[in-house]
Amino acid sequence: MSTSDDIITTSNGLGYTSSSAVHPEQLVKPPAAPSAREDTIEIKIDFGGGLHLLFSSQPSHKIRIPRNIPAEDGSTQAQPVNMRYLVKWMKSNLLSEREEMFGDGDGVRPGILVLINDADWELEGELEYELRDRDEVVFISTLHGG
């Protein structure tokens, strides 16, 4: 490849050459810095069986959470965000009352059915399921008073 002011000439090794009026710095573009949107994922959360009452009476939420689990010191670990992180995040950011009716340790209390993209979370790995952009998570209370 040879260059002169605004012309780049390349050869394919068989005697054929081509020229273009492109600056060399335009041939290789540096990777763009990731935007805030690329650093987060969108998750849709729905509640059924009256569970929405614990979450400001809103039956559906669309949230954005970090793509990777934030470390205690503010840096980002390489570990992708999972259901364990989502449940913890929900307790801190969405739950408006009576945590004991929703949470049990790191997970949810017995009697709450959790679906990830319409599949039982037990089939998906429960708390270890790695969330992906635009996943849909549904929490349904199966406990009813009478």
C-alpha positions as semicolon CSV with decimal commas, in nm:
position;residue;x (nm);y (nm);z (nm)
1;M;0,000;0,000;0,000
2;S;0,135;0,340;-0,088
3;T;-0,004;0,678;0,002
4;S;0,021;1,026;-0,131
5;D;-0,156;1,328;0,013
6;D;-0,520;1,219;-0,032
7;I;-0,484;0,900;-0,238
8;I;-0,432;0,548;-0,103
9;T;-0,320;0,282;-0,348
10;T;-0,347;-0,084;-0,254
11;S;-0,229;-0,392;-0,439
12;N;-0,378;-0,740;-0,418
13;G;-0,042;-0,904;-0,490
14;L;-0,144;-1,010;-0,842
15;G;-0,055;-0,685;-1,010
16;Y;-0,396;-0,525;-0,969
17;T;-0,410;-0,197;-0,783
18;S;-0,688;0,024;-0,665
19;S;-0,688;0,380;-0,546
20;S;-0,917;0,569;-0,316
21;A;-0,931;0,921;-0,187
22;V;-0,943;0,827;0,180
23;H;-0,718;0,931;0,463
24;P;-0,545;0,640;0,640
25;E;-0,700;0,731;0,975
26;Q;-1,042;0,669;0,819
27;L;-0,955;0,309;0,733
28;V;-0,936;0,192;1,093
29;K;-1,185;0,341;1,332
30;P;-1,116;0,313;1,702
31;P;-1,392;0,142;1,899
32;A;-1,651;0,384;2,026
33;A;-1,678;0,433;2,399
34;P;-1,971;0,234;2,538
35;S;-2,278;0,443;2,600
36;A;-2,481;0,431;2,918
37;R;-2,741;0,223;2,733
38;E;-2,480;-0,042;2,650
39;D;-2,377;-0,064;3,015
40;T;-2,731;-0,146;3,127
41;I;-3,004;-0,391;3,036
42;E;-3,379;-0,340;3,031
43;I;-3,593;-0,581;3,231
44;K;-3,972;-0,594;3,239
45;I;-4,114;-0,699;3,575
46;D;-4,479;-0,796;3,625
47;F;-4,664;-0,891;3,942
48;G;-4,971;-1,111;3,984
49;G;-5,184;-1,256;4,260
50;G;-5,195;-0,927;4,450
51;L;-4,818;-0,901;4,481
52;H;-4,824;-0,562;4,308
53;L;-4,963;-0,415;4,631
54;L;-4,615;-0,446;4,783
55;F;-4,467;-0,252;4,491
56;S;-4,656;0,079;4,502
57;S;-4,964;-0,093;4,354
58;Q;-4,803;-0,098;4,010
59;P;-4,852;-0,433;3,836
60;S;-4,577;-0,372;3,581
61;H;-4,235;-0,204;3,582
62;K;-3,970;-0,151;3,315
63;I;-3,634;-0,101;3,475
64;R;-3,272;-0,057;3,367
65;I;-3,005;-0,228;3,574
66;P;-2,629;-0,266;3,523
67;R;-2,522;-0,531;3,272
68;N;-2,260;-0,650;3,522
69;I;-2,285;-0,674;3,899
70;P;-2,137;-0,359;4,056
71;A;-1,860;-0,424;4,307
72;E;-1,864;-0,274;4,656
73;D;-1,592;-0,023;4,557
74;G;-1,796;0,104;4,261
75;S;-1,602;-0,079;3,991
76;T;-1,774;-0,341;3,777
77;Q;-1,705;-0,709;3,821
78;A;-1,693;-0,928;3,515
79;Q;-1,989;-1,131;3,646
80;P;-2,311;-1,069;3,450
81;V;-2,613;-0,955;3,648
82;N;-2,833;-1,241;3,768
83;M;-3,167;-1,301;3,941
84;R;-3,002;-1,281;4,284
85;Y;-2,896;-0,924;4,204
86;L;-3,239;-0,839;4,059
87;V;-3,424;-0,955;4,372
88;K;-3,186;-0,757;4,592
89;W;-3,225;-0,453;4,364
90;M;-3,604;-0,483;4,377
91;K;-3,601;-0,493;4,757
92;S;-3,392;-0,175;4,768
93;N;-3,554;0,018;4,483
94;L;-3,908;-0,101;4,413
95;L;-4,049;-0,265;4,725
96;S;-4,265;-0,013;4,908
97;E;-4,377;-0,218;5,209
98;R;-4,360;-0,547;5,400
99;E;-4,036;-0,700;5,276
100;E;-4,114;-1,021;5,466
101;M;-4,408;-1,082;5,229
102;F;-4,175;-1,086;4,929
103;G;-3,819;-1,168;5,029
104;D;-3,664;-1,469;5,196
105;G;-3,287;-1,429;5,230
106;D;-3,141;-1,367;4,884
107;G;-3,449;-1,500;4,708
108;V;-3,825;-1,481;4,727
109;R;-4,040;-1,646;4,988
110;P;-4,210;-1,980;4,928
111;G;-4,548;-1,937;4,763
112;I;-4,423;-1,691;4,501
113;L;-4,403;-1,837;4,153
114;V;-4,131;-1,677;3,942
115;L;-4,137;-1,694;3,564
116;I;-3,850;-1,584;3,342
117;N;-3,962;-1,532;2,983
118;D;-4,270;-1,748;3,055
119;A;-4,066;-2,039;3,198
120;D;-4,049;-2,146;3,563
121;W;-3,730;-2,006;3,709
122;E;-3,650;-2,348;3,858
123;L;-3,585;-2,462;3,501
124;E;-3,364;-2,159;3,438
125;G;-3,133;-2,184;3,740
126;E;-3,331;-1,973;3,988
127;L;-3,110;-1,707;4,150
128;E;-2,811;-1,789;3,928
129;Y;-2,994;-1,719;3,600
130;E;-2,798;-1,453;3,409
131;L;-3,034;-1,181;3,295
132;R;-3,028;-1,059;2,936
133;D;-3,154;-0,739;2,781
134;R;-3,535;-0,734;2,749
135;D;-3,595;-1,037;2,970
136;E;-3,942;-1,051;3,123
137;V;-3,972;-1,161;3,485
138;V;-4,310;-1,230;3,646
139;F;-4,371;-1,277;4,019
140;I;-4,704;-1,437;4,110
141;S;-4,824;-1,491;4,465
142;T;-4,994;-1,827;4,504
143;L;-5,094;-1,754;4,864
144;H;-5,443;-1,617;4,908
145;G;-5,638;-1,537;5,219
146;G;-5,982;-1,675;5,267
